[in-house]
Amino acid sequence: MKERILNYRPAVLAGLACAIGILIAAASVKSFIWIALIVLLALGCVACIIFKKYKVFLVLIFAFAAFSSFIIAWSKAEVAELDVKDKYINARVCSVERERSGATVYILEDVSYDVTPLAHKTLLICPDGASFKVGDSIAVYGKIASIRADVFDSYGANLLGRDIRYQAESEFTVSSKKDKLKLFERIKAHIYSDFDKHLLFDTQGIAASLLFGERALLSISEAEGFKISGLSHIFAVSGLHVAFFAALLFFLFKKLSLSPKLTFICTLLILLFYGALAGFVPSVNRAIIMTMVALGSSLVYKRIDPLSALCAAGVLILLFKPFNLFDISFLLSFSAVAGIVLFYSQLRKTLLNTGKLGNFTSSSFALSLSANSLLLPVIVNVFNVFALYFCLANLIVLPLVSLAFLLLIIAIAVTAIAPFMGVLYKLASFPLFALRGLSAFFAHLPFAQLAVGNMGIITLFYFAVMLLNSKFFMLSKEKKLRYSVVLIFICIILVTIL
């Protein structure tokens, strides 16, 4: 009997429908047009049921759901305009982060100015150089203003998705005292304490960034080195990290002879725990959902198409967090994984057929090239830079990332039971030290980072040509080449005219 394979097409349709529904909602939310649009979508769903157009119904129902989700999220995120100065601001620090400029900023919760409470979080800038830690209850004197909501700006979308609606700037600190840490904050503080005690070569910041995406703990020189070398993506807690973690759990549960269902439940709970420690950022949400969809379907269908898992993860995230569609973390994560899903196997096979590269080298090159194939235009359009040596850097660094992550996870798990085994952290120090050295090496090479302009309309044609040549388009090589040439020709004409 032929083995069943989960059909990815419904998930792809649902994912595209969600994206389109959110884009339409974002474009119309500031006018009353959205009311007419939501009525039209609802009527379209009813008409599809009546006329039994179930494929069209699938598209419309997910577009309707995503559209509605965005409108609801927007209504909750809207705040009255605020811009006040010379105020005493009281709050609790819930996160310490670093902006693209390198400046350290603080995310505040339970915020109030004078006696007026605020319902949303606040981003605090401290020009006076004040330093706070997570859990501190602070009082500062300065100004606070509402942030203009703009989902079409990736940074603004990130703030919206995290419920950060105000920005404050302090003139001086009135008071700062340690408050009681929450459960996951206490766990992370204990882990960071072990890092400080046992890790060598001042690699604590790299370890924290690798495990939990805490880039604020990197030194400015380290952060700049990883950015210029094209390696900063290793700190975006995502599928790379979750895959390592899931593989380790699978190995452990297999040794314990757990049933597939119990393995699924235990893996889900542990990954959710890890996601909570990492702050449930879009990239880790995608990775956890994709992993669990793959595991769940393997219990029923034995196999799954990875594109189906990716699209299912996208649907779930966008329905509950519609602002994520415009978040750079979401875009980078999904672009990289989509590139791997679409092109990895083809590239690996091509490289192996040359006979000049071994299995490991071919796989590593294929992984790096496929991940960056759809990631490139996103990075160019958002950051306007291109890391010239990214492929070679990733080829060398990714095995070290796997080793460092694995050793850190093992050290944390073992020392939680046997604290005297802190020596395990010292083993992780060596690949972490190597990561820092390699990033600095590539960052100092000539032309390591090139400034480039926005791709504009070329982006659409780039994606169209890349997707056309993926394995999921069932066309002959001749037709793919022919259509690709036509698209490139049209693109050249439009760029010349415009």
Secondary structure as the mmCIF struct_conf table of DSSP 4:
data_model
#
loop_
_struct_conf.conf_type_id
_struct_conf.id
_struct_conf.beg_label_comp_id
_struct_conf.beg_label_asym_id
_struct_conf.beg_label_seq_id
_struct_conf.end_label_comp_id
_struct_conf.end_label_asym_id
_struct_conf.end_label_seq_id
HELX_LH_PP_P HELX_LH_PP_P1 LYS A 2 ARG A 4
STRN STRN1 ILE A 5 LEU A 6
HELX_RH_AL_P HELX_RH_AL_P1 ARG A 9 SER A 28
TURN_TY1_P TURN_TY1_P1 VAL A 29 LYS A 30
BEND BEND1 SER A 31 SER A 31
TURN_TY1_P TURN_TY1_P2 PHE A 32 PHE A 32
HELX_RH_AL_P HELX_RH_AL_P2 ILE A 33 ILE A 50
TURN_TY1_P TURN_TY1_P3 PHE A 51 LYS A 52
HELX_RH_AL_P HELX_RH_AL_P3 TYR A 54 ALA A 77
STRN STRN2 ASP A 83 ARG A 98
TURN_TY1_P TURN_TY1_P4 ARG A 100 SER A 101
BEND BEND2 GLY A 102 GLY A 102
STRN STRN3 THR A 104 TYR A 113
TURN_TY1_P TURN_TY1_P5 ASP A 114 VAL A 115
STRN STRN4 THR A 116 PRO A 117
BEND BEND3 ALA A 119 HIS A 120
STRN STRN5 LYS A 121 ILE A 125
TURN_TY1_P TURN_TY1_P6 PRO A 127 ASP A 128
TURN_TY1_P TURN_TY1_P7 VAL A 134 GLY A 135
STRN STRN6 ASP A 136 SER A 146
HELX_LH_PP_P HELX_LH_PP_P2 ILE A 147 ALA A 149
TURN_TY1_P TURN_TY1_P8 VAL A 151 PHE A 152
BEND BEND4 ASP A 153 ASP A 153
HELX_RH_AL_P HELX_RH_AL_P4 SER A 154 GLY A 161
TURN_TY1_P TURN_TY1_P9 ARG A 162 ASP A 163
STRN STRN7 ILE A 164 LYS A 178
HELX_LH_PP_P HELX_LH_PP_P3 LYS A 180 LYS A 182
HELX_RH_AL_P HELX_RH_AL_P5 LEU A 183 HIS A 198
TURN_TY1_P TURN_TY1_P10 PHE A 201 ASP A 202
HELX_RH_AL_P HELX_RH_AL_P6 GLN A 204 PHE A 212
HELX_RH_3T_P HELX_RH_3T_P1 ARG A 215 LEU A 217
BEND BEND5 LEU A 218 LEU A 218
HELX_RH_AL_P HELX_RH_AL_P7 ILE A 220 ILE A 228
TURN_TY1_P TURN_TY1_P11 SER A 229 GLY A 230
HELX_RH_3T_P HELX_RH_3T_P2 SER A 232 PHE A 235
BEND BEND6 ALA A 236 ALA A 236
BEND BEND7 SER A 238 SER A 238
HELX_RH_AL_P HELX_RH_AL_P8 GLY A 239 LYS A 255
TURN_TY1_P TURN_TY1_P12 LEU A 256 SER A 257
HELX_RH_AL_P HELX_RH_AL_P9 PRO A 260 LEU A 277
TURN_TY1_P TURN_TY1_P13 ALA A 278 GLY A 279
HELX_RH_AL_P HELX_RH_AL_P10 PRO A 282 VAL A 300
TURN_TY1_P TURN_TY1_P14 TYR A 301 TYR A 301
BEND BEND8 LYS A 302 LYS A 302
STRN STRN8 ARG A 303 ILE A 304
HELX_RH_AL_P HELX_RH_AL_P11 PRO A 306 PHE A 320
HELX_RH_3T_P HELX_RH_3T_P3 PRO A 322 PHE A 326
HELX_RH_AL_P HELX_RH_AL_P12 ILE A 328 ASN A 353
TURN_TY1_P TURN_TY1_P15 THR A 354 THR A 354
BEND BEND9 GLY A 355 LEU A 357
HELX_RH_AL_P HELX_RH_AL_P13 ASN A 359 PHE A 383
STRN STRN9 VAL A 385 ALA A 387
TURN_TY1_P TURN_TY1_P16 LEU A 388 TYR A 389
HELX_RH_AL_P HELX_RH_AL_P14 PHE A 390 ILE A 417
HELX_RH_3T_P HELX_RH_3T_P4 PRO A 419 MET A 421
TURN_TY1_P TURN_TY1_P17 GLY A 422 GLY A 422
HELX_RH_AL_P HELX_RH_AL_P15 VAL A 423 ALA A 443
TURN_TY1_P TURN_TY1_P18 HIS A 444 HIS A 444
BEND BEND10 LEU A 445 LEU A 445
TURN_TY1_P TURN_TY1_P19 PRO A 446 PHE A 447
STRN STRN10 GLN A 449 ALA A 451
TURN_TY1_P TURN_TY1_P20 GLY A 456 ILE A 457
HELX_RH_AL_P HELX_RH_AL_P16 ILE A 458 LEU A 468
TURN_TY1_P TURN_TY1_P21 ASN A 469 ASN A 469
BEND BEND11 SER A 470 SER A 470
TURN_TY1_P TURN_TY1_P22 LYS A 471 PHE A 472
BEND BEND12 PHE A 473 PHE A 473
HELX_RH_AL_P HELX_RH_AL_P17 LYS A 477 ILE A 497
#
